[in-house]
Amino acid sequence: MDVAVELKGVSYRYGNQEKDTLSDITLSVRRGACVVITGSAGSGKSTLCHCLNGLIPQALEGDLRGSLSVAGKNPAAIRVQAMARQTGLVMQDPETQIVGRTGYEDVAFGPRNFLVPRQDIHRRVTQSLEQVGLRGYENQSPDTLSGGEKQRLAMAGVLAMEPDILVLDEPASELDPAGRRNLYGMLDGLRREKSTTLIMVEQKLRDIHAMVDTVFVLDSGRISWQGSPDEYLKTQAAPPQRPVTSTASKPVSKMDQGCSRETDAALSAPILQIRDLNFSYPGSGPILRDINLDIHGNDFLALAGHNGAGKTSLAKHLNGLFPAPPQTIHFEGRDISSMNRKELSQKVGFVFQNPDHQIFETTVEKELEFGLRTRGMGKPERKERVRETLRFMGLEAYATVHPFTLGKGMRQMIAVASIVALNPRILVVDEPTTGLDASGCATIMGIIKKLHNSGTAIVCITHDMELIRKYANRAVVLNRGRIVQNKPKDTVSGSMETEEDTPL
């Protein structure tokens, strides 16, 4: 068997931790195979990926033990730049590997560093952008791209290096359904035509299992199960939702009571109104076109549409992250252009798609306290609100932990908690379940639903049809910057994917 990747007894411990993140990992992947690594948040999936191209231990220092062979080389002993010729890594956060000022410049960066001839660079860039569905984005600034488009651009940059092995950490987590199908179809084609080896971190196997040879399940840094994708799917019953809080012997807080709910008439009235909103980035075409939308006090509104449809751009107008023209958006009758950002952010909370865009403190409790301090809340009240929020979110055990020692799923929970502590009237969450396993999704959505039940209006940007069906009471679909559907979820869900299938 022509082995592409072989690990024997690999263990790894980050320099600032007391226990191993990976423990005794032994696996073998043949050339041209497609394997999936899955497991719960914090199980070590991303850490394992970083071992395969030398980021660990060269960039992320720690104690690496065991034997590694990737494309016949030991990645721990060869410069990361040299490993990139054989092993391409697409990381979970695409922004960490986008470096160019334009789409073309970014994709060309790798080949240029290896002195690939100019003509061949142009071929590779054009082909890679075509493969990921970004043809025509050559002159686009990455800063103007949606999360899904940035994920495609990061993939194109790696494809342009033409590696023999692709290590992909949640490569489709921010893509719409059509984009996800197209991406995996393209990857399967590479495997069949060029014998490219695929090692992918993925939580949703059901729609890609036909292309997968082997599934490895990580649990607390160890391989707890391995087998065929069909065998894996048979083992997967709907997981029970992890408890959000433990309230058996604790007093019920105002957050839990739901007693703050107003009358049905007040809840059904619009609290935020958008009229004739248009938006574009400097030098780009229209991103939002003639948006008219009411958000009601009892809304759990799903905002859906294909990548680049304008969902996040619309959401960022709701709390002033993108300033709205006068007389365009009103909150409880007030023109938000007359409200300062601090005041508006207390009314409309925003949780970014990438939690690392809003986490910066050294402990979880400090992260939750920061917004309360800037609001001017006194110390005793701040401490009580933080304690209450930690309990509500089920994060009490993490109060003194540094957020960046935790996995992305937990950092997402912390980002939500930091906004929940401010008790906003509307909570906007951008793709809150990206990269989470089924249990993590159920937990965070259970918390958001709990907030909705206690009187908070929810605006949730998502591509997840099951999430929309289970939690939302209304769905708004954007297509090329316009609202094309605005209906109760039961009447919109059947045609949602058709809208998302619209080519970019």
N, C-alpha and C positions, 0 to 999 in steps of 0.2 A: 504493500500500500504506500502510495506517495503521500507522506504526511506533511501538511502545511503548518500545523500548530501542535505542539506537544508540551504539556505542563506536567511535572511530577513533583508532588509534595510542596506546592507553592503556598507560602504563607506571607502575609504582609501586615505590618503594623505602622500606622502613621506616627511621626515623631512625637506628637503631643498627646498620644493616647496610651492607655494602660493595657489594652487587650488587642488581639489581632482583628483586623477587618476581614482578612482572608485567612482561612485555616486549611492547610493540607489539600489544596486543589490539585487534582490529577485528572487530566482529560486529553484526548487526542482527536484532532480534526483532519480528515483527509483532504487533499487538494480537490477543489471543485465542489466541496460539500457546502450545505447551508445548515448552520446550527443556530438555535435560539437559546439565549440565556435569560431566564425569567426569575421572579422572586419578589418578595415584598420590599417596600421602601427600606433602605438601610441594610440590605442583605449583602452588599458588596459588588453589585453588578458593574457599576461605573469604575470602581477600583480595579476590577479584573480587566476591563477594557484598557485602562491606562497602563497596565503591565505589559500589554501586547505590543506596544510601539515604543516603549522605553520612557514614557513620561514618568512612570514609576520604575526605578527610584531616582531618575535624573532630575526631573523638575519638581516632583513631589517627594521630598526626602522622607525616608523611613527605613524600617528593617525588613528587607526582602530576602526570603529564604526559599530554597528549592531550586529546581531545574526548569529553565524555560528555553524553548526552541521555536522560533517564528521564522518561517521561510528559510530554515537552516541556520539561523543566527540567534545569538543570545541578545535580546533587545536591551537588557540591562547593561551590556558592555559596548553597545554601538550607539553613536550619536542619534538622537531622535530624527534629525534632519536626514541622515543616511537611511534610517529605517523607513522613511516616508516613501522611498522608491518602491518598496515591496509591500508595505503595510499602510493603508490609508485609514485614518481614524476620523469618524464624524462624531463629535462630542454632543452630549445631551443639550447643551446650551449653544446654539449656533453662533451667537455673538462673540463667543470667546475665540473663534477662528476666522472671523471676517476682518480683513485688513485693508482692502482696497477702497478707493474713493468711488469707483463705479463697479458695476457687475463684471465688466470685461477685465478690469484691472485686478479685481479680487481673484477671479478664476485663473488668470494668467500668472499670479504671484508664484505659485509653486514651480511650474515649468521654467519660468525665468530664472529662478534661483539655481536650477540645475542646467542652465545654459542650453536649453532646448532651442533649436533654430527657430527664428521668428515665424517662418511659414508654418512650421509644425505647431507652434504655440497657437496661432490663429485657428488652425484646424481643431486643435484640442478644445479651445475655449468655445468655439461655435458648436462643436459636437456635444460638449458637456452641458451647456446651457439648454440645448435642444432636448437632451435626455431627461432633464429635470423639469421641463415645461417652462423655462424662462427665456425662450427665444424672444428677442426684442427688448430685453432688459440690459443690453450691453452698456448703455450710457446712464442707466438708472443709479442713483445714489443708494447704497444699502440702508441708509438712515430712513429712507422713505418706504421701505418694504415692510410688509406685515410679518408677523412671527413665522407663519408658514412659508412665506417667500424667502425669508432669511435662512430657514432650514434647507430649502432647496438650493440656495446659493452656496451654503457650506458644503452640501453634497457635491455640487458641480466642481468646486475647488479641489475636492479630493479625487473625483473621477478624472480630472484633467491630468493628474499625476500617473494615471494608468497603472495602479498597483495590482499585484497578484492577489492580495488579501484585503478585504474590506471589513473593518471593525466598526459597527454602526450602533451607537448608543441611543436608542429610541428615535430612529431616523424619521419616523412619520408621526410623532406625537403631536405636532402642531399643524398637520395637514388636514384639509377637508377630505371627505370620503373619496371623491374622484381622484384627488391628488395622491392619496394613500394607495389606491389601486394602481395608478399609473407608476408610482415609484417602485412598488414591489414587483410589478410586471417587468419594468426595466431591469431591476436587479436580477430577477430570475433569468432574463435574457442574457445578461453578462455571464452568469454562472454556466449556462448551457453553451454559449457560443465561445467563451474565452476561458472556461474552467476557473473563473474567479471564485475564490473561497469567500463565503459570507459568514460572519460571526455577528449576530444581531441581538441586542437587548430589546425585548418586545414583551408587552403585557397582553396584547390582543392577538391570540394565535388563530382564532377560529377562521378568519378570512384569508390567512396565508399558509395554513398548515400543509397544503398540497405541495409547496415548494421546500418545506423544511424536512431535513433528514433526522435530526436529533434535537431533543430539548434537554437542557440542563437547568435544574431548579436550584437556586441558591437560597440558603436559609442561615442567617447569622454567620455568613462568610464561608459556609461549607456547602458542598454539593449534596443535597438531601435526596435527590431523585434524578434519574436520567432515563430516557427512553424515546420511543417514537412520538410524533405529535398526536397521532390518533390515540395512543395509550394515555398521553397526558390529558387530552380533552375528556376522556372517559373518567379521569380522576377528579375533574373539576365540577363539583356541585356549587351552587350559588353560596358564596361564603357568608357566614353571619356577620352582621355589622358590628364592628368593634364598639364597645361602649364608649360614649362620648364623655360621660362623667360618671362618678360614683356618688350618689346622693343619699344613700341609705341613712347615714348618721349626720348629715350636714344640713344646715338651714337652707331653705329655698331662697334664691336671690331674686331680685327684680328681673334679671335677664330670663330666669326660668319660668316666672309666673305667667307671663302673657297678659298680666293685668294692665299693662300699658296700652293694650289695643284700644283703639278708638271705636266710635260707633261705625256700623256698617256703611252708613251714608258718608261719613268722613273718609273711610278707607277707600271707597269706590270713587271719590272725587280725584281729579287730576292734581298731583302735587308738583309735577314738572311738565312744562309744555314747550315743545320745539316747533317753530314756525319758519319755513322757508330757509333752512340752514344749508349753506353751500360751503365747500372747503376744498382747497388744493394746496399742496406744498409749493414753495417757490420753484418755478421752472418746470413744474409737472402739470399734467392734465388734471381734470376734476377728480377728486377723491370722494366727495359727498355732493349729491345733487338734489336740491329741493326736498330736504328732509322735513316731514311733518309728523310729529309723534307726541302722544300724551302718555305719561307714566303715572299710574294710580297708586294710592296708598296700599292697596291689597295685591299689587302685581308681584308675581314671580315670572318675570319676563325673560324669555330666552331670545338672544340676539344671534341669528345664524346667517350663514352664507359662505361662499367659497373664499379661499385665501385671497386677500387683496380686495375684497368686496367693500371694505370701509368700516367694518364692525368696531375695531379698536379706535379708529379715528373718531367715530361718532361717540363712543363711550367717553373718550378723553375730553369731549366738550361738556360733559354733564357736570363736572366739578371744576372746570376752569383750567385743566391742564393744557387744553387748546382753547384760547380765548374766543368767545362767541361775539359776533357783531351785536351792537345794541338792538334791543327789541326782538331778539331771535329766540332766546331761551329764558323762561321765567320759572322760578322756584317759589311755590306758594304765593304767586302773584307778583314777586319781585323780579325785576330784570337782573339776571346774574352778572351782567356786565357792570352793574353798579355795586356788586359785592366784592370784597377783597378775597383772595384765594384762601386765606386762613379761615375766614368765616364760612365760605362755601364748602370747604373740605370737611368742616364739622357737620354739615348737613348731608353731603353726598360723599361717602367713602369710596375709595378706588383701590382695588387689589390688582396689581400688575400681573401680566401673564408670566413674567419671570420674577419670582419672589426676591431674587438678589438685587433687583432694582430699588427695593425699598427697605432692605434689612442692612443695618450698619452698626448696631450696638454690640457690646461684648457679652451680654447675657440676654436670655429671653425676657426676663422681667424688666430689664432696662429698655428693651425694645418696645414693650407694651407701655411703659411709663413715659416714653419720649413725647408722644403726641399730647398726652394729658398735661405734661409740664409746659409745653409750648402754648397750650390753651390757657394756662394760668391757674390750673387746679392746685389747691393746697396739698401739702405732702400727705397728711393722714387720709384725705379723700382719694388721692392718687394710689396710695398703697392698697386701700380697700378695693378700688376699682380693678387694679391689676390682679389682686388675689381672686376677685370674683370672676374676672375674665379667664384666668388660668384654669379655674375650676370648671367654668362653662365649656371651655374648649378641650378639657381633658389634658392639659399641659402642665399640671402642677409638678410632676416629677422632673420637668425640664427647666424650672424657673431660673436656676443658676448656671445653666449650660450655655456655652457659646454657640450661637445659631449655626455658624459655618462648620461646626464639627458634626452637624446632623445632615441626613440625606435631603434630597430636594423635596420629597413629599412632606417631611416635617417642616422644612423651611416655608413651604406653601402654607401650612397650618399656622405658623408664627406670623406670616404676613397678614393672613386673615384676622388673626387674633389682635394684631396691632391696630387694625381699623375697627374691629368689633368693640374694643375698649373705648372708642370715642363715641359709641352709641349713635351712629348716623341714622338719618331718616331714610336714606336710600343707600344700599350697598351694591356697588358695581364690582363684579368679579370676572376677570378675563381668563378664560380657560382654566378653571380652578382644579381640574382633575388631570391635567397634562402629566403623563409619565407615572401616574399612580396605579397600583394594582387594584383589583376589584374591592378589596377590603378598605384600602385607603380612600378610594372614590366614595364608598358608602359612608365612611366616617365624615369626610369633609362636607359632603352634600347633606348628610344628616344634620350637621351643625348649621349650615346655611338655611336649611328648611326650618330648623328650630328658631332661628332669627326671624324668618318670615312669619312664623306662627306667633311671635311675640310683638309683631307690629312693624317690622322693617321691610320696606319694599326692596325687591331683589331684581337686579339686571344682570343676567348671566350670559356672557359670550361663550358659545360652545359649538363644537361640531358633532357632539355625541347625541345621536338620535334617541338612544335609550334614556339618557339623562333628561332630555326634553320631555319625553313621554311620562317619565316618572315624577318629575318635580315641577315643571313649569305649568302655569295656567294660561299663558299666552306666548305666542312665538312671532317674532318679527324677522323677516328674511330680507337681507340686502343682496343686491346683484348689481355690480358695477356702480356702486355708490348710491343706488336708489332703493327705496323700500318697495319691494314687489309683492310682499304678503305681510299682513298684520291681522292675525286671526287667533281665536282660541286654539290651543295646541292640537286638539283632536281633529280639527279641520285642515290644519296646515302640515301635519307630519307626513302625510302620504306623498306630498309633492316636494318636500324639502330637498331631497337628494337630487331631484331633477334640476332645481335651481343651482345646487352646488356643482352639478356636472357641467355647467356653462364654462366653456374654455376661457382661460385667462387672456 
